[in-house]
Amino acid sequence: ICGIQHLERAGNRLTLFDSLYFCIVTFSTVGFGDVTPKIWPSKLLVVIMICVALVVLPIQFEQLAYLWMERQKSGGNYSRHRAQTEKHVVLCVSSLKIDLLMDFLNEFYAHPRLQDYYVVILCPTEMDAQVRRVLQIPMWSQRVIYLQGSALKDQDLLRAKMDDAEACFILSSRCEVDRTAADHQTILRAWAVKDFAPNCPLYVQILKPENKFHIKFADHVVCEEEFKYAMLALNCICPATSTLITLLVHTSRGQTAPWEAFRQLTGTKQTLNRDSQQSSEQWQKMYGRCSGNEVYHINLEESTFFAEYEGKSFTYASFHAHKKFGVCLIGVRKEDNKSILLNPGPRYIMSSTDICFYINITKEENSAFKKPEKHRKKHESKLSYHGASRLPVHSIIASMGTVAIDLQDTGCRTSSGPTLALPSEGGKEGRRPSIAPVLEVADSSSLQTCDLLSDQSEDETTPSDDEVSAGLEYAKGYPPYSPYIGSSPTFCHLLHEKVPFCCLRLDKGCQHNYYEDAKAYGFKNKLIIVAAETAGNGLYNFIVPLRAYYRPKKELNPIVLLLDNPPDMHFLDAICWFPMVYYMVGSIDNLDDLLRCGVTFAANMVVVDKESTMSAEEDYMADAKTIVNVQTLFRLFSSLSIITELTHPANMRFMQFRAKDCYSLALSKLEKKEREKGSNLAFMFRLPFAAGRVFSISMLDTLLYQSFVKDYMISITRLLLGLDTTPGSGFLCSMKITEEDLWIRTYARLYQKLCSSTGDIPIGVYRTESQKLTTSESQISISVEEWEDTKDTKEQMSYRSNHRNSTSSDQSDHPLLRRKSMQWARRLSRRVPRHSGKTAEKISQQRMNLYRRSERQELAELVKNRMKHLGLSPAGYDEMNDHQNTLSYILINPSPDTRLELNDIVYLIRPDPLAYVPNTAPSQKDSFCNTVGQDTREETQL
């Protein structure tokens, strides 16, 4: 305005009011034309102002409109008309973080039938900047409505139309310093929603197990500490159970595995030979393809996969369904029963009304087998079999590609536990060993020959003198004392008399024993050490799966709880009945505490996330102390298997960190690409996660979200982890493939061998391979970006190696490294002649190994000196045992033609042994179990 009035003094001499009138008429695009600029400077100013206004004003108007709409949403309501005509769910949280929001949205909208649902967020705090930016994205702005309000106010619940919602998700704030207070807030929100909308399904997340019974009325409840400790415990028995469960409860969108992207990243930028490069791609391809397996359900009579097995045994249906279609049948549920049975065993006969639960890449409704199998089923229905002993042709075939077995050899053979015994009639030369077929209906005679209680038979026999002297004569029963209300009773190995509290202390002697360290006890099996801040009630769920009745007592590992704070009497009352459970006050920060608790001869070290460090000013710094402590353990005790819990999954890239590892850098770039594509599990190709060495409880948030579509997922997960025990339902265990078992050859033959002998159902394979990367170990390895320059340097070095001045072509840019290299070169040159480039390279490699080894020896001397100072023998410390050159991964439900390899660990769902035990008079040994069970039921009712 002032510019027009000033410039037009040389023209029309406009007044200030005329300039205001001109600007309003011009920028409102009316343009009467009665007032116009006359000279060129004022015309130029008008042109510039119009161009600027065309760019700036629309942006400003858009932001104003968005702010107005957000204010309306936060202070407005979800209209009753939309609530009655459209479907929506309500998400109630105390504070909304971007990670929690994206995990919920990605998992919720991964299901095709939920694309038309709306998400109404009810949160008492204002929307932060990160959440606001995400909700501005068109994909989410049309689906997500943010309402600022409290779930304790009926007015806010009415605004969210809670009474018309399809479901209500109530999540706890796990980053709170006081987790008990966070649970109290969750309980009040659940009560308020139930009071306002009694018919609205509730999906509640709780942190502490002792608070779970307050929300028993909720449709689905996930207790973090229950799942966390049970999963960490099974990780010590069945490696990478946490990764197995995490992959199963995540929804796959049908995207192909990003192994091709990994090949593009590593194929031209990594110093690998062709063989190692192909093997790296192969594990990426197999692991990525098998990670898409999920648990689905279908009615037997409506199924193409399982309808033909009506009236057949469960193991028969599971084996042949996997052989034909590649699906893994793991459980059933009767129509008139709400309990799910995992692998009910060969005695269970399939019924047309049964609900089948199976693992597959996709559900049957989306399968390509649907239409062709309809005609095949009609054709097969015309066939008939005369007599119960007559088997179809495909059941007589021993396995895929093997020879047929004679009909008279259909009895179930005696099994020797988890080992795969080679059949005595191994056959003539050139003939593969045959495997007994899986029977359609298992009669009583065949079940008697099957030693389904092979692992437990040793407990029923007369104990040896060594066992009696060592006090290994345990009883089996229900724990007489539970630390909290609502725990599921589990049949366990127990002591006849509870241990005095003074004997539970590992590092201090008492009047009953004089041992002051783990070495003095002389345990036969290796230890399992748990490092935690406090002995919470959830830690009880770590002990129970490791002392379950189906674990052979000779294989029970001693458990040592390394606690920062002394436990209370309430917790000691619960654990004093379990054999070989001890505690010690100390920290993983202190090397002396680690040595006293027996870290040098421990099988597994479980590091639990500390509650006091879960919240930090910078969110992702909450794991800083845990990561550094674990890195120290990794350097000091390289042979120790460390399982770590983190608060944030994104921090797992720092586990076992090596700054100049080319392989890890390539995986980091792959993870970034997957995150940009919106992958739910962008970190799945990280080596610590694939091997099951790192775990975050936030990974299981999707379990609660997925239960909205699959209401059985929580029950199946609890059965797999041993949190619930249903009579007749199997349990998760594992077996290792040894050299004597390699005659099985393929996964399909293994499936048949297990189904025909022990009745076990395999669900996956845990495989460990040699990484074949020398650069990943070396601390002088090259980076990914410098590979091209290094390649040219190596070519020049190999060309000049034939000349006498070859030693001067390979020099480092760092003065310290150059000086050390020259010193080693002078010493070695006195003994080894410099004749060829191959000799020079060998000398250089030896120099690197010696330099790296000297650092390890320095760490080893530190540990041995501390052991001598504490009066401990350093004989058990093996400083040179290094497992850093291996990579491990999981293959869930691999294809039938997958070749088995040495040291593969197979995940099994074994039938419940108690389901086949006849009802006989209780022995003297079982009388204690019955008494303990009665006490447990009374305490549970209380």
URBELCOR-V593857 format. One record per run of one state. SS is the DSSP state (H for helix, E for strand, C for the rest). FROM is the first residue (numbers start at 0). LEN is the number of residues. If there is no record, write none. Layout:
SS_FROM_LEN ; SS_FROM_LEN
This chain:
C_0_1 ; H_1_9 ; C_10_5 ; H_15_12 ; C_27_12 ; H_39_36 ; C_75_4 ; H_79_6 ; C_85_2 ; E_87_6 ; C_93_4 ; H_97_11 ; C_108_3 ; H_111_3 ; C_114_3 ; E_117_6 ; C_123_5 ; H_128_7 ; C_135_2 ; H_137_4 ; C_141_2 ; E_143_5 ; C_148_5 ; H_153_6 ; C_159_2 ; H_161_3 ; C_164_2 ; E_166_4 ; C_170_8 ; H_178_18 ; C_196_5 ; E_201_5 ; C_206_2 ; H_208_7 ; C_215_4 ; E_219_4 ; H_223_14 ; C_237_3 ; H_240_9 ; C_249_9 ; H_258_9 ; C_267_6 ; H_273_17 ; C_290_3 ; E_293_6 ; H_299_3 ; C_302_4 ; H_306_3 ; C_309_3 ; E_312_1 ; H_313_12 ; C_325_2 ; E_327_6 ; C_333_7 ; E_340_2 ; C_342_6 ; E_348_1 ; C_349_5 ; E_354_6 ; C_360_3 ; H_363_3 ; C_366_3 ; H_369_12 ; C_381_11 ; H_392_4 ; E_396_1 ; C_397_6 ; E_403_1 ; C_404_39 ; H_443_6 ; C_449_7 ; H_456_4 ; C_460_4 ; H_464_6 ; C_470_4 ; E_474_4 ; C_478_12 ; E_490_4 ; C_494_6 ; H_500_4 ; E_504_1 ; C_505_12 ; H_517_4 ; C_521_5 ; E_526_6 ; C_532_4 ; H_536_10 ; C_546_1 ; E_547_1 ; C_548_4 ; H_552_3 ; C_555_3 ; E_558_5 ; C_563_5 ; H_568_7 ; C_575_5 ; E_580_5 ; C_585_5 ; H_590_6 ; C_596_2 ; H_598_3 ; E_601_6 ; C_607_3 ; H_610_3 ; C_613_5 ; H_618_18 ; C_636_4 ; E_640_6 ; C_646_2 ; H_648_6 ; C_654_7 ; H_661_15 ; C_676_10 ; H_686_4 ; C_690_3 ; E_693_3 ; H_696_10 ; C_706_6 ; H_712_9 ; C_721_9 ; E_730_6 ; C_736_2 ; H_738_6 ; C_744_1 ; E_745_1 ; H_746_11 ; C_757_3 ; E_760_10 ; C_770_3 ; H_773_4 ; C_777_9 ; H_786_14 ; C_800_5 ; H_805_3 ; C_808_6 ; H_814_15 ; C_829_7 ; H_836_33 ; C_869_4 ; H_873_3 ; C_876_9 ; E_885_7 ; C_892_6 ; E_898_1 ; C_899_5 ; E_904_6 ; C_910_2 ; H_912_4 ; C_916_7 ; H_923_18 ; C_941_1
